[in-house]
Amino acid sequence: MARHRRSRAGGFTYAKKPLVILALVTFVDQVDTSILRGVQELIKEDFKLSDFALGALSFAFVFVNALVTIPAGWVADRYTRTRVIGWVLLSWSALSTMAALALNYVQLFAARALLGFGQAVDDPSSTSLLADYYPARARGRVFSVQQVLFFVGLGAGVALGGFVGGALGWRWAFLLVGVPGSLTAIAVFRLREPLRGEADGVTEDSRDLPDALPPRELAVRAWAELRSELKMILSIRTMRYILIGVSVMLFTVMAIGQWLVPYYERTFDMSTGHAAGVVGLVLGVGGIIGTLWGGRAADRVYGSSPAGRINLVSSAITACAAAFIISFAVSTLRLTLPLQFLGLVAASACAPALRAALMDVAPMQSRGMSTSAFALISTIFGTALAPPLVGLLSDLTGSLVTAFYIVMPPVIVGALVLRRARFTIADDAQVIIQSILDRSQALETTEGTGDAPAPTPADEDEATQL
């Protein structure tokens, strides 16, 4: 059982070591992913690439990430998560070395594609671990710390790539970035693996599969269970609303974030360097402030109402869209900049609250799969779809601002759809709580015989059907 000590204020204090280490995993992940952005021009010159070929290096990561993310959730729900993350971190170091030693474009493309495989495997395991280390009332703050390291790693990767690449060459940038991954892997291997549902008051063994299971039988079993659990997860009404919220929130962030530099260049006649500096400041500082505030706010509203986190996210998405719509209508930088800063603060505040709400209604034995569904929707409708769609609309209309105006109203509609989850989250969360209580009672009943019932996809499907 997880142990918590009550502070004088009546809140919970808890071990910070797992949070720090898993936040560092997110940091290393983003540094490895973002290092390419700082050395793109150097690679282009070295391999004599077109802009399309250069952009395909980023697409390789996104495409493989989307393919792997759902099976990765299945792995997170059945294997020792600390080992999964540790080995993935070591693979990142190896892939960074592979990229540094690439002799041609094809080899570099393969290294970046495989890096997307590693990142997809890590996220479900990390999120599932954090949910089992820390109780529901603290998860908003916990996920806010994790997401802050996302923004820090994003900026550090670009800066490190540009600095090391400019001084020593782009290959050295990839070589040096592998060192933190190896050190973090050692720390992850030393973490204690919590029991599934431990922070929720349940102690249950993990569902590791037998090591000697034949590969064919393993593949057949994995596919059957994967389909069953994904169907069960999508049957939860609140889960469907949350996935819509994820889509519109990340669509907003990616659609705007990807095109803000050209927007400032075209609207305010800024140089590329000046525009990039402004956008970096807005994204970085706004993202950190919004994420930290969102985590704290998500935990404060959790106790007041089961729908508190949902209302917070829906309101934040609407406020973000409104701030940007107004900012595009004004032509003064003094007004545009603070409005967009506030918009990005509101958007980034959604991330920890959404993850916390996701864990509120996710069955404890399927938190990895739930996170993978979260990641898949994020990738398809956020990372992959938004930037090219805004670019296409800009080409068709001849105006980037017009493209922004076209994509903003659907975001507000999506936020209103998400708000419907306030009518379902209490019932859905109660089903999960009752499932936890039933499982705990079953374990206590069979403790003397040692024959605790093993969970099956059919059992979980029946327990969580609404």
Phi, psi and omega in degrees: 000143177288140180254132180233139178252133180279133177275173180297332180281356178089359179272191181252138167251150184208163182300130182269345185303310179299320180296315181299314183292317180288331173293323176296327176300315177298319179299310181298320178304310183289326176298313179299320181290321189271350183302328181299323184296332181277346184235016185301314183295326178294318178293319179302316181290321183292315183263002179056056185264155169276167177296326179296314179296323178294317179293332180294337177297322177285323179298324180302318179296311183296318184295311180293322178302316181294322180293324190269339194299322180289311174302329179296325177294322176299317178298317182297329182276354186231344182241166180295114190291325179297323178290319179302311182294317181300314180291326176296318178300318178296324178294325177300318179298318179294320181290327175296320176294320178300318178295320181295328183264005182302131180267345180207177184295321182299317179295320178293320178300316180297319180296318179291323178296316180293331176296325175297327175298313182296316182294324179294325181288324186290315191299312179299321181293318180295315181295317178297319178298313181299323179292333179270341176279325191234143182289164185302323185291346181250358189290332177299313179293321180299311181289335177292321177297316179300316183287331174299318178295337174298310181293320179296316179295324178300310180292320182295322180296315179296313182295316180296318178299314180295318183290307182292319179298319179292327183274319188239348184109155186294332181295321179294328178298317178290324180294314185291332184288345179284340183295310179301327179297319180294318180293319179293326179300319179299317180295321180293318179301332182274353178290147173285135176276112180287156175287152179297125180080013185301315182290345178264007177092016180240135175246109184220141180295152176289170184253045178302137179276155179301138182296332186271007181297126181301146183305319181295315179295322177299315181296318180295315180295318180298316182295317180296315181291323180298313180297318181297315183288322178296320176298318179296316181298316182286348177282345180281119187299314180299323180299319180296318178295320180296319180296326174295317178300318177301315183299309185290324180295312182287330175299316179299310183298314183287319181298318182278312184301321182292332188247008181292322180299309175301325180299313180292325178297314185281325185276322187243013177053041177274154171287164180299317180297317180295315180297318179296322178295317179296313182294319178300319179294315181295313181293313184293303183293315179298319180296317181294312180298313182297319181294315179296315179296318181298322178296314179295317180296322180298323179284327179293318183280347182299319182284337184280327182199140176302333182268005185302316181293322179296314179299321179299312182294315180300317179294321181294319179296316179297317179296321178299310181299317181297318181298319181287323177300316179294321182297326180286342181274341179261153184245012180254126182300327181297331178266321182298313185298309179295326178296316180288328175298313178296323178297319180288327174299315180296317181295315182289338177292342182287328190302305181294324180294321179294316180295320178296316178296323178300315180291336178296327185246001180275130175304140188298330181273001181232024181292328176295314178296322178297319178294324179293320175299318175304312183291322181296313178298320179300317183291312185293310187266349179250283185301316186272318190277316191299308184301312179293328180295315178297320177298319179296315179297324177295319178295319183289324184264343182077013182212125177292323179295319177299320177299319177299316180298325181291321186275346184287315181303317177301332178295317179294321177299317178298322178296324178290324176296316177303324183297338178295339180295343179294340179274346185244340189294326180296314180294317181294318178295323179295323177298317179295316179299316180296322177298320178296316180296317179298318180294318180298318179294322179295321179294319179294323181294321184263006184301322182291331182269340181076014182249054179299134182295132180279134180290144177233159178302324181294318179300313183292325178299315180294322184289335187247001176294135184242000000 
